[in-house]
Each structure stands twice: as C-alpha cells, then as structure tokens.
C-alpha cells in the first residue's frame, strides 16, 4: 500500500488563498472603522458596502484556503 504525500502545488495555492484572506481580515474591519467614523462624508455608504464585501470575501477565502490545504494533504476522493 502506497502512502499519500502532500501535493506541494495545491498546498501553495491554499497558502496563497489564506494569505489573501489574512489581508482581507485586516482591510475589511479597518475600512469599516473609517466608514463609521466619517458618517457625515459623502463616501460613507460606498465605503461601508466595500468594507462589508471585503469581510465576506475574507471568510470565503479562509474556508476555501483551508479546503484546498486539506485536499493537498489528504487528496480528493476519486470521482465516478
């Protein structure tokens, strides 16, 4: 029986997704703080919408990055 090895190419893709997710995890709340501190400005609503979308993107990328890393370590089940 052959032991499974980590697919390094897929692992690197997963780590890149996690890195981008980390950037979004800091950028989203920072933009949200800036938006809430300047509610009287004209760019309040667009900045708040962008911040919320970046926060959602951070969560999505974190889950997809973890899934990709797990696939690189354990492999996908064979599809029929």
Secondary structure, DSSP 8 states (H G I E B T S, - for coil): -------HHHHHHHHHHHHHHHHHHHHHHHHHHHHHHTTTSTTHHHHHHHHHHHHHHHHHHHHHHHHHHHHHHH------
